[in-house]
Amino acid sequence: MTEENKDLELGDIITLDDENGEPLGDFEVIAMFDLNGKEYIALTEAIEDEESEEELDEEVDIFVFQVDGGEMVPLEEDEESTVYAKLNEVLEGIELIKED
């Protein structure tokens, strides 16, 4: 999976493609962080409208990629637990605010 990530910011919506160039869908940037000298980005499926948001389960899938040379690359198996632990720290202080 590759996707240009120059100047990405939290909340940006990007479209990911699979290895065959087929679109996988739109994803929202929810976190960006450094760990052991490497840069990582966390994404979750983008919510298109309020109706979709209401149908959403309490659990959401979060996908983390290493940023290498301006491209997002999948995590190595041996680094997954460390990276997801760091992501939990990053997300710990974030509160989701729902407008009435």
Secondary structure by P-SEA (a helix, b strand, c coil): cccccccccccbbbbbbcccccccbbbbbccccccccbbbbbbccccccaaaaaacccbbbbbbbbbcccbbbbbcccaaaaaaaaaaaaaccbbbbbcc
